[in-house]
Amino acid sequence: MGNTYAKKGAWNVICDRCGFKFKSDKCRIEWDNLFVCKRCYEERHPQDFLKAVKDDMKVPIVRPRPTDVFV
């Protein structure tokens, strides 16, 4: 891989997704706390940030059940 050189402030890391060795300045932390290389990096999907609309399922008119009438 060619990552056996010394670079001040950087260290060797293994990508959590592909398993290859990279220098730490070539990797990023994803939203799910994986430390991955730039090739494996994925943005968080926009659907994760949607808020559902609250559905009001109450009945507008409520009446008690009438008592049974036997003939």
PDB file with one MODEL, atoms N, CA, C and O in Angstrom:
MODEL        1
ATOM      1  N   MET A   1       0.823  -1.203   0.000  1.00  0.00           N
ATOM      2  CA  MET A   1       0.000   0.000   0.000  1.00  0.00           C
ATOM      3  C   MET A   1       0.860   1.258   0.000  1.00  0.00           C
ATOM      4  O   MET A   1       0.415   2.302  -0.476  1.00  0.00           O
ATOM      5  N   GLY A   2       2.051   1.184   0.510  1.00  0.00           N
ATOM      6  CA  GLY A   2       2.912   2.357   0.526  1.00  0.00           C
ATOM      7  C   GLY A   2       2.637   3.275   1.700  1.00  0.00           C
ATOM      8  O   GLY A   2       2.965   4.460   1.639  1.00  0.00           O
ATOM      9  N   ASN A   3       2.044   2.761   2.766  1.00  0.00           N
ATOM     10  CA  ASN A   3       1.750   3.583   3.945  1.00  0.00           C
ATOM     11  C   ASN A   3       2.760   3.334   5.062  1.00  0.00           C
ATOM     12  O   ASN A   3       2.434   3.489   6.239  1.00  0.00           O
ATOM     13  N   THR A   4       3.972   2.954   4.704  1.00  0.00           N
ATOM     14  CA  THR A   4       4.980   2.683   5.727  1.00  0.00           C
ATOM     15  C   THR A   4       5.878   3.879   5.965  1.00  0.00           C
ATOM     16  O   THR A   4       6.878   3.754   6.672  1.00  0.00           O
ATOM     17  N   TYR A   5       5.563   5.021   5.410  1.00  0.00           N
ATOM     18  CA  TYR A   5       6.368   6.214   5.611  1.00  0.00           C
ATOM     19  C   TYR A   5       5.928   6.935   6.877  1.00  0.00           C
ATOM     20  O   TYR A   5       4.825   6.716   7.379  1.00  0.00           O
ATOM     21  N   ALA A   6       6.804   7.797   7.386  1.00  0.00           N
ATOM     22  CA  ALA A   6       6.487   8.571   8.589  1.00  0.00           C
ATOM     23  C   ALA A   6       5.958   9.944   8.175  1.00  0.00           C
ATOM     24  O   ALA A   6       6.503  10.604   7.290  1.00  0.00           O
ATOM     25  N   LYS A   7       4.890  10.348   8.837  1.00  0.00           N
ATOM     26  CA  LYS A   7       4.315  11.663   8.582  1.00  0.00           C
ATOM     27  C   LYS A   7       3.947  12.259   9.925  1.00  0.00           C
ATOM     28  O   LYS A   7       3.228  11.643  10.712  1.00  0.00           O
ATOM     29  N   LYS A   8       4.440  13.453  10.185  1.00  0.00           N
ATOM     30  CA  LYS A   8       4.219  14.082  11.480  1.00  0.00           C
ATOM     31  C   LYS A   8       2.731  14.379  11.688  1.00  0.00           C
ATOM     32  O   LYS A   8       2.097  15.030  10.858  1.00  0.00           O
ATOM     33  N   GLY A   9       2.186  13.897  12.803  1.00  0.00           N
ATOM     34  CA  GLY A   9       0.796  14.132  13.144  1.00  0.00           C
ATOM     35  C   GLY A   9      -0.170  13.124  12.563  1.00  0.00           C
ATOM     36  O   GLY A   9      -1.376  13.234  12.785  1.00  0.00           O
ATOM     37  N   ALA A  10       0.328  12.138  11.822  1.00  0.00           N
ATOM     38  CA  ALA A  10      -0.546  11.126  11.230  1.00  0.00           C
ATOM     39  C   ALA A  10      -0.097   9.749  11.696  1.00  0.00           C
ATOM     40  O   ALA A  10       1.073   9.541  12.015  1.00  0.00           O
ATOM     41  N   TRP A  11      -1.026   8.825  11.731  1.00  0.00           N
ATOM     42  CA  TRP A  11      -0.722   7.461  12.137  1.00  0.00           C
ATOM     43  C   TRP A  11      -1.426   6.503  11.188  1.00  0.00           C
ATOM     44  O   TRP A  11      -2.298   6.903  10.417  1.00  0.00           O
ATOM     45  N   ASN A  12      -1.043   5.250  11.253  1.00  0.00           N
ATOM     46  CA  ASN A  12      -1.662   4.240  10.399  1.00  0.00           C
ATOM     47  C   ASN A  12      -2.983   3.802  11.003  1.00  0.00           C
ATOM     48  O   ASN A  12      -3.085   3.577  12.209  1.00  0.00           O
ATOM     49  N   VAL A  13      -3.997   3.682  10.147  1.00  0.00           N
ATOM     50  CA  VAL A  13      -5.312   3.193  10.568  1.00  0.00           C
ATOM     51  C   VAL A  13      -5.803   2.174   9.560  1.00  0.00           C
ATOM     52  O   VAL A  13      -5.388   2.171   8.401  1.00  0.00           O
ATOM     53  N   ILE A  14      -6.690   1.313  10.018  1.00  0.00           N
ATOM     54  CA  ILE A  14      -7.358   0.355   9.161  1.00  0.00           C
ATOM     55  C   ILE A  14      -8.773   0.866   8.931  1.00  0.00           C
ATOM     56  O   ILE A  14      -9.486   1.173   9.886  1.00  0.00           O
ATOM     57  N   CYS A  15      -9.180   0.957   7.677  1.00  0.00           N
ATOM     58  CA  CYS A  15     -10.533   1.402   7.335  1.00  0.00           C
ATOM     59  C   CYS A  15     -11.526   0.384   7.883  1.00  0.00           C
ATOM     60  O   CYS A  15     -11.367  -0.819   7.672  1.00  0.00           O
ATOM     61  N   ASP A  16     -12.549   0.863   8.586  1.00  0.00           N
ATOM     62  CA  ASP A  16     -13.553  -0.025   9.173  1.00  0.00           C
ATOM     63  C   ASP A  16     -14.427  -0.694   8.120  1.00  0.00           C
ATOM     64  O   ASP A  16     -15.063  -1.706   8.414  1.00  0.00           O
ATOM     65  N   ARG A  17     -14.476  -0.168   6.920  1.00  0.00           N
ATOM     66  CA  ARG A  17     -15.347  -0.739   5.905  1.00  0.00           C
ATOM     67  C   ARG A  17     -14.593  -1.664   4.942  1.00  0.00           C
ATOM     68  O   ARG A  17     -15.028  -2.793   4.715  1.00  0.00           O
ATOM     69  N   CYS A  18     -13.475  -1.207   4.375  1.00  0.00           N
ATOM     70  CA  CYS A  18     -12.781  -2.032   3.375  1.00  0.00           C
ATOM     71  C   CYS A  18     -11.617  -2.824   3.959  1.00  0.00           C
ATOM     72  O   CYS A  18     -11.217  -3.829   3.369  1.00  0.00           O
ATOM     73  N   GLY A  19     -11.063  -2.414   5.085  1.00  0.00           N
ATOM     74  CA  GLY A  19     -10.000  -3.159   5.736  1.00  0.00           C
ATOM     75  C   GLY A  19      -8.602  -2.824   5.256  1.00  0.00           C
ATOM     76  O   GLY A  19      -7.648  -3.469   5.692  1.00  0.00           O
ATOM     77  N   PHE A  20      -8.436  -1.847   4.380  1.00  0.00           N
ATOM     78  CA  PHE A  20      -7.110  -1.456   3.919  1.00  0.00           C
ATOM     79  C   PHE A  20      -6.483  -0.465   4.884  1.00  0.00           C
ATOM     80  O   PHE A  20      -7.172   0.191   5.666  1.00  0.00           O
ATOM     81  N   LYS A  21      -5.149  -0.369   4.811  1.00  0.00           N
ATOM     82  CA  LYS A  21      -4.400   0.515   5.703  1.00  0.00           C
ATOM     83  C   LYS A  21      -4.213   1.870   5.031  1.00  0.00           C
ATOM     84  O   LYS A  21      -3.853   1.945   3.856  1.00  0.00           O
ATOM     85  N   PHE A  22      -4.460   2.940   5.784  1.00  0.00           N
ATOM     86  CA  PHE A  22      -4.309   4.308   5.310  1.00  0.00           C
ATOM     87  C   PHE A  22      -3.663   5.144   6.403  1.00  0.00           C
ATOM     88  O   PHE A  22      -3.566   4.707   7.550  1.00  0.00           O
ATOM     89  N   LYS A  23      -3.228   6.329   6.052  1.00  0.00           N
ATOM     90  CA  LYS A  23      -2.802   7.303   7.050  1.00  0.00           C
ATOM     91  C   LYS A  23      -4.048   7.991   7.608  1.00  0.00           C
ATOM     92  O   LYS A  23      -5.061   8.113   6.921  1.00  0.00           O
ATOM     93  N   SER A  24      -3.961   8.431   8.840  1.00  0.00           N
ATOM     94  CA  SER A  24      -5.138   8.980   9.523  1.00  0.00           C
ATOM     95  C   SER A  24      -5.673  10.250   8.869  1.00  0.00           C
ATOM     96  O   SER A  24      -6.866  10.534   8.973  1.00  0.00           O
ATOM     97  N   ASP A  25      -4.821  11.016   8.200  1.00  0.00           N
ATOM     98  CA  ASP A  25      -5.302  12.238   7.556  1.00  0.00           C
ATOM     99  C   ASP A  25      -6.042  11.950   6.251  1.00  0.00           C
ATOM    100  O   ASP A  25      -6.632  12.862   5.671  1.00  0.00           O
ATOM    101  N   LYS A  26      -6.024  10.715   5.782  1.00  0.00           N
ATOM    102  CA  LYS A  26      -6.755  10.323   4.577  1.00  0.00           C
ATOM    103  C   LYS A  26      -8.101   9.671   4.926  1.00  0.00           C
ATOM    104  O   LYS A  26      -8.804   9.208   4.028  1.00  0.00           O
ATOM    105  N   CYS A  27      -8.468   9.627   6.204  1.00  0.00           N
ATOM    106  CA  CYS A  27      -9.705   8.979   6.650  1.00  0.00           C
ATOM    107  C   CYS A  27     -10.617   9.985   7.343  1.00  0.00           C
ATOM    108  O   CYS A  27     -10.186  11.058   7.766  1.00  0.00           O
ATOM    109  N   ARG A  28     -11.893   9.605   7.447  1.00  0.00           N
ATOM    110  CA  ARG A  28     -12.882  10.459   8.100  1.00  0.00           C
ATOM    111  C   ARG A  28     -13.783   9.603   8.984  1.00  0.00           C
ATOM    112  O   ARG A  28     -13.887   8.390   8.798  1.00  0.00           O
ATOM    113  N   ILE A  29     -14.431  10.255   9.948  1.00  0.00           N
ATOM    114  CA  ILE A  29     -15.389   9.574  10.814  1.00  0.00           C
ATOM    115  C   ILE A  29     -16.780   9.802  10.231  1.00  0.00           C
ATOM    116  O   ILE A  29     -17.171  10.937   9.957  1.00  0.00           O
ATOM    117  N   GLU A  30     -17.523   8.708  10.044  1.00  0.00           N
ATOM    118  CA  GLU A  30     -18.887   8.805   9.529  1.00  0.00           C
ATOM    119  C   GLU A  30     -19.856   9.094  10.660  1.00  0.00           C
ATOM    120  O   GLU A  30     -19.475   9.139  11.830  1.00  0.00           O
ATOM    121  N   TRP A  31     -21.126   9.290  10.289  1.00  0.00           N
ATOM    122  CA  TRP A  31     -22.179   9.602  11.250  1.00  0.00           C
ATOM    123  C   TRP A  31     -22.453   8.431  12.177  1.00  0.00           C
ATOM    124  O   TRP A  31     -22.979   8.633  13.271  1.00  0.00           O
ATOM    125  N   ASP A  32     -22.108   7.194  11.768  1.00  0.00           N
ATOM    126  CA  ASP A  32     -22.327   6.020  12.616  1.00  0.00           C
ATOM    127  C   ASP A  32     -21.051   5.591  13.331  1.00  0.00           C
ATOM    128  O   ASP A  32     -20.928   4.438  13.746  1.00  0.00           O
ATOM    129  N   ASN A  33     -20.101   6.515  13.477  1.00  0.00           N
ATOM    130  CA  ASN A  33     -18.848   6.343  14.220  1.00  0.00           C
ATOM    131  C   ASN A  33     -17.874   5.351  13.601  1.00  0.00           C
ATOM    132  O   ASN A  33     -17.055   4.778  14.320  1.00  0.00           O
ATOM    133  N   LEU A  34     -17.935   5.129  12.297  1.00  0.00           N
ATOM    134  CA  LEU A  34     -16.947   4.311  11.616  1.00  0.00           C
ATOM    135  C   LEU A  34     -15.842   5.219  11.094  1.00  0.00           C
ATOM    136  O   LEU A  34     -16.115   6.291  10.555  1.00  0.00           O
ATOM    137  N   PHE A  35     -14.596   4.787  11.255  1.00  0.00           N
ATOM    138  CA  PHE A  35     -13.446   5.530  10.754  1.00  0.00           C
ATOM    139  C   PHE A  35     -13.089   4.921   9.408  1.00  0.00           C
ATOM    140  O   PHE A  35     -12.507   3.837   9.357  1.00  0.00           O
ATOM    141  N   VAL A  36     -13.431   5.607   8.304  1.00  0.00           N
ATOM    142  CA  VAL A  36     -13.314   5.041   6.967  1.00  0.00           C
ATOM    143  C   VAL A  36     -12.456   5.927   6.077  1.00  0.00           C
ATOM    144  O   VAL A  36     -12.247   7.107   6.357  1.00  0.00           O
ATOM    145  N   CYS A  37     -11.961   5.320   4.987  1.00  0.00           N
ATOM    146  CA  CYS A  37     -11.166   6.062   4.006  1.00  0.00           C
ATOM    147  C   CYS A  37     -12.097   6.945   3.167  1.00  0.00           C
ATOM    148  O   CYS A  37     -13.319   6.814   3.233  1.00  0.00           O
ATOM    149  N   LYS A  38     -11.506   7.833   2.387  1.00  0.00           N
ATOM    150  CA  LYS A  38     -12.315   8.756   1.583  1.00  0.00           C
ATOM    151  C   LYS A  38     -13.132   8.019   0.532  1.00  0.00           C
ATOM    152  O   LYS A  38     -14.221   8.471   0.178  1.00  0.00           O
ATOM    153  N   ARG A  39     -12.634   6.895   0.023  1.00  0.00           N
ATOM    154  CA  ARG A  39     -13.361   6.143  -0.997  1.00  0.00           C
ATOM    155  C   ARG A  39     -14.605   5.469  -0.413  1.00  0.00           C
ATOM    156  O   ARG A  39     -15.613   5.335  -1.107  1.00  0.00           O
ATOM    157  N   CYS A  40     -14.546   5.046   0.845  1.00  0.00           N
ATOM    158  CA  CYS A  40     -15.667   4.349   1.482  1.00  0.00           C
ATOM    159  C   CYS A  40     -16.628   5.296   2.192  1.00  0.00           C
ATOM    160  O   CYS A  40     -17.679   4.857   2.657  1.00  0.00           O
ATOM    161  N   TYR A  41     -16.300   6.571   2.287  1.00  0.00           N
ATOM    162  CA  TYR A  41     -17.116   7.517   3.046  1.00  0.00           C
ATOM    163  C   TYR A  41     -18.481   7.715   2.392  1.00  0.00           C
ATOM    164  O   TYR A  41     -18.569   7.898   1.178  1.00  0.00           O
ATOM    165  N   GLU A  42     -19.543   7.678   3.193  1.00  0.00           N
ATOM    166  CA  GLU A  42     -20.908   7.917   2.728  1.00  0.00           C
ATOM    167  C   GLU A  42     -21.555   8.967   3.614  1.00  0.00           C
ATOM    168  O   GLU A  42     -21.452   8.921   4.840  1.00  0.00           O
ATOM    169  N   GLU A  43     -22.222   9.911   2.972  1.00  0.00           N
ATOM    170  CA  GLU A  43     -22.980  10.919   3.718  1.00  0.00           C
ATOM    171  C   GLU A  43     -24.216  10.263   4.318  1.00  0.00           C
ATOM    172  O   GLU A  43     -24.689   9.239   3.825  1.00  0.00           O
ATOM    173  N   ARG A  44     -24.728  10.856   5.378  1.00  0.00           N
ATOM    174  CA  ARG A  44     -25.958  10.348   5.975  1.00  0.00           C
ATOM    175  C   ARG A  44     -27.128  10.656   5.052  1.00  0.00           C
ATOM    176  O   ARG A  44     -27.203  11.736   4.466  1.00  0.00           O
ATOM    177  N   HIS A  45     -28.025   9.712   4.932  1.00  0.00           N
ATOM    178  CA  HIS A  45     -29.151   9.859   4.007  1.00  0.00           C
ATOM    179  C   HIS A  45     -30.118  10.924   4.516  1.00  0.00           C
ATOM    180  O   HIS A  45     -30.424  10.952   5.708  1.00  0.00           O
ATOM    181  N   PRO A  46     -30.602  11.800   3.637  1.00  0.00           N
ATOM    182  CA  PRO A  46     -31.519  12.866   4.057  1.00  0.00           C
ATOM    183  C   PRO A  46     -32.826  12.359   4.648  1.00  0.00           C
ATOM    184  O   PRO A  46     -33.458  13.071   5.428  1.00  0.00           O
ATOM    185  N   GLN A  47     -33.250  11.150   4.298  1.00  0.00           N
ATOM    186  CA  GLN A  47     -34.484  10.601   4.854  1.00  0.00           C
ATOM    187  C   GLN A  47     -34.378  10.376   6.360  1.00  0.00           C
ATOM    188  O   GLN A  47     -35.401  10.278   7.037  1.00  0.00           O
ATOM    189  N   ASP A  48     -33.158  10.291   6.895  1.00  0.00           N
ATOM    190  CA  ASP A  48     -32.976  10.110   8.334  1.00  0.00           C
ATOM    191  C   ASP A  48     -33.391  11.349   9.124  1.00  0.00           C
ATOM    192  O   ASP A  48     -33.628  11.261  10.329  1.00  0.00           O
ATOM    193  N   PHE A  49     -33.481  12.489   8.467  1.00  0.00           N
ATOM    194  CA  PHE A  49     -33.775  13.746   9.159  1.00  0.00           C
ATOM    195  C   PHE A  49     -35.229  14.177   9.029  1.00  0.00           C
ATOM    196  O   PHE A  49     -35.601  15.225   9.558  1.00  0.00           O
ATOM    197  N   LEU A  50     -36.061  13.403   8.343  1.00  0.00           N
ATOM    198  CA  LEU A  50     -37.462  13.774   8.178  1.00  0.00           C
ATOM    199  C   LEU A  50     -38.242  13.568   9.474  1.00  0.00           C
ATOM    200  O   LEU A  50     -37.984  12.632  10.230  1.00  0.00           O
ATOM    201  N   LYS A  51     -39.182  14.445   9.708  1.00  0.00           N
ATOM    202  CA  LYS A  51     -40.068  14.325  10.854  1.00  0.00           C
ATOM    203  C   LYS A  51     -41.446  13.927  10.341  1.00  0.00           C
ATOM    204  O   LYS A  51     -41.940  14.489   9.363  1.00  0.00           O
ATOM    205  N   ALA A  52     -42.048  12.978  10.991  1.00  0.00           N
ATOM    206  CA  ALA A  52     -43.381  12.529  10.580  1.00  0.00           C
ATOM    207  C   ALA A  52     -44.430  13.536  11.043  1.00  0.00           C
ATOM    208  O   ALA A  52     -44.284  14.172  12.087  1.00  0.00           O
ATOM    209  N   VAL A  53     -45.486  13.668  10.249  1.00  0.00           N
ATOM    210  CA  VAL A  53     -46.602  14.545  10.604  1.00  0.00           C
ATOM    211  C   VAL A  53     -47.479  13.799  11.595  1.00  0.00           C
ATOM    212  O   VAL A  53     -47.838  12.642  11.377  1.00  0.00           O
ATOM    213  N   LYS A  54     -47.820  14.476  12.692  1.00  0.00           N
ATOM    214  CA  LYS A  54     -48.644  13.842  13.703  1.00  0.00           C
ATOM    215  C   LYS A  54     -50.055  13.660  13.155  1.00  0.00           C
ATOM    216  O   LYS A  54     -50.657  14.600  12.638  1.00  0.00           O
ATOM    217  N   ASP A  55     -50.567  12.456  13.272  1.00  0.00           N
ATOM    218  CA  ASP A  55     -51.886  12.122  12.745  1.00  0.00           C
ATOM    219  C   ASP A  55     -52.894  12.154  13.889  1.00  0.00           C
ATOM    220  O   ASP A  55     -52.776  11.398  14.854  1.00  0.00           O
ATOM    221  N   ASP A  56     -53.881  13.031  13.772  1.00  0.00           N
ATOM    222  CA  ASP A  56     -54.923  13.155  14.790  1.00  0.00           C
ATOM    223  C   ASP A  56     -56.035  12.168  14.454  1.00  0.00           C
ATOM    224  O   ASP A  56     -56.778  12.377  13.495  1.00  0.00           O
ATOM    225  N   MET A  57     -56.157  11.106  15.226  1.00  0.00           N
ATOM    226  CA  MET A  57     -57.126  10.051  14.927  1.00  0.00           C
ATOM    227  C   MET A  57     -58.312  10.062  15.883  1.00  0.00           C
ATOM    228  O   MET A  57     -59.011   9.057  16.013  1.00  0.00           O
ATOM    229  N   LYS A  58     -58.543  11.177  16.546  1.00  0.00           N
ATOM    230  CA  LYS A  58     -59.687  11.263  17.443  1.00  0.00           C
ATOM    231  C   LYS A  58     -60.983  11.373  16.651  1.00  0.00           C
ATOM    232  O   LYS A  58     -61.014  11.967  15.573  1.00  0.00           O
ATOM    233  N   VAL A  59     -62.051  10.798  17.194  1.00  0.00           N
ATOM    234  CA  VAL A  59     -63.371  10.900  16.589  1.00  0.00           C
ATOM    235  C   VAL A  59     -63.954  12.251  16.991  1.00  0.00           C
ATOM    236  O   VAL A  59     -63.876  12.621  18.162  1.00  0.00           O
ATOM    237  N   PRO A  60     -64.543  13.008  16.041  1.00  0.00           N
ATOM    238  CA  PRO A  60     -65.014  14.351  16.377  1.00  0.00           C
ATOM    239  C   PRO A  60     -66.201  14.364  17.337  1.00  0.00           C
ATOM    240  O   PRO A  60     -66.279  15.251  18.187  1.00  0.00           O
ATOM    241  N   ILE A  61     -67.126  13.413  17.231  1.00  0.00           N
ATOM    242  CA  ILE A  61     -68.294  13.371  18.113  1.00  0.00           C
ATOM    243  C   ILE A  61     -68.308  12.012  18.801  1.00  0.00           C
ATOM    244  O   ILE A  61     -68.315  10.968  18.149  1.00  0.00           O
ATOM    245  N   VAL A  62     -68.312  12.046  20.132  1.00  0.00           N
ATOM    246  CA  VAL A  62     -68.310  10.806  20.897  1.00  0.00           C
ATOM    247  C   VAL A  62     -69.586  10.745  21.720  1.00  0.00           C
ATOM    248  O   VAL A  62     -69.913  11.679  22.452  1.00  0.00           O
ATOM    249  N   ARG A  63     -70.309   9.627  21.590  1.00  0.00           N
ATOM    250  CA  ARG A  63     -71.538   9.432  22.366  1.00  0.00           C
ATOM    251  C   ARG A  63     -71.431   8.084  23.065  1.00  0.00           C
ATOM    252  O   ARG A  63     -70.855   7.137  22.529  1.00  0.00           O
ATOM    253  N   PRO A  64     -72.000   8.007  24.285  1.00  0.00           N
ATOM    254  CA  PRO A  64     -71.961   6.713  24.969  1.00  0.00           C
ATOM    255  C   PRO A  64     -72.906   5.712  24.317  1.00  0.00           C
ATOM    256  O   PRO A  64     -73.873   6.096  23.660  1.00  0.00           O
ATOM    257  N   ARG A  65     -72.624   4.442  24.501  1.00  0.00           N
ATOM    258  CA  ARG A  65     -73.465   3.394  23.930  1.00  0.00           C
ATOM    259  C   ARG A  65     -74.803   3.376  24.696  1.00  0.00           C
ATOM    260  O   ARG A  65     -74.816   3.396  25.926  1.00  0.00           O
ATOM    261  N   PRO A  66     -75.934   3.337  23.952  1.00  0.00           N
ATOM    262  CA  PRO A  66     -77.234   3.322  24.651  1.00  0.00           C
ATOM    263  C   PRO A  66     -77.458   1.974  25.334  1.00  0.00           C
ATOM    264  O   PRO A  66     -76.910   0.944  24.941  1.00  0.00           O
ATOM    265  N   THR A  67     -78.283   2.032  26.367  1.00  0.00           N
ATOM    266  CA  THR A  67     -78.608   0.791  27.072  1.00  0.00           C
ATOM    267  C   THR A  67     -79.533  -0.066  26.228  1.00  0.00           C
ATOM    268  O   THR A  67     -80.311   0.449  25.424  1.00  0.00           O
ATOM    269  N   ASP A  68     -79.445  -1.359  26.412  1.00  0.00           N
ATOM    270  CA  ASP A  68     -80.276  -2.269  25.626  1.00  0.00           C
ATOM    271  C   ASP A  68     -81.736  -2.184  26.091  1.00  0.00           C
ATOM    272  O   ASP A  68     -82.011  -2.103  27.288  1.00  0.00           O
ATOM    273  N   VAL A  69     -82.659  -2.204  25.133  1.00  0.00           N
ATOM    274  CA  VAL A  69     -84.104  -2.165  25.419  1.00  0.00           C
ATOM    275  C   VAL A  69     -84.670  -3.485  24.948  1.00  0.00           C
ATOM    276  O   VAL A  69     -84.600  -3.814  23.764  1.00  0.00           O
ATOM    277  N   PHE A  70     -85.241  -4.256  25.894  1.00  0.00           N
ATOM    278  CA  PHE A  70     -85.838  -5.538  25.554  1.00  0.00           C
ATOM    279  C   PHE A  70     -87.349  -5.386  25.439  1.00  0.00           C
ATOM    280  O   PHE A  70     -87.971  -4.788  26.318  1.00  0.00           O
ATOM    281  N   VAL A  71     -87.930  -5.890  24.422  1.00  0.00           N
ATOM    282  CA  VAL A  71     -89.361  -5.787  24.191  1.00  0.00           C
ATOM    283  C   VAL A  71     -90.058  -7.052  24.669  1.00  0.00           C
ATOM    284  O   VAL A  71     -91.279  -7.162  24.561  1.00  0.00           O
TER     285      VAL A  71
ENDMDL
END
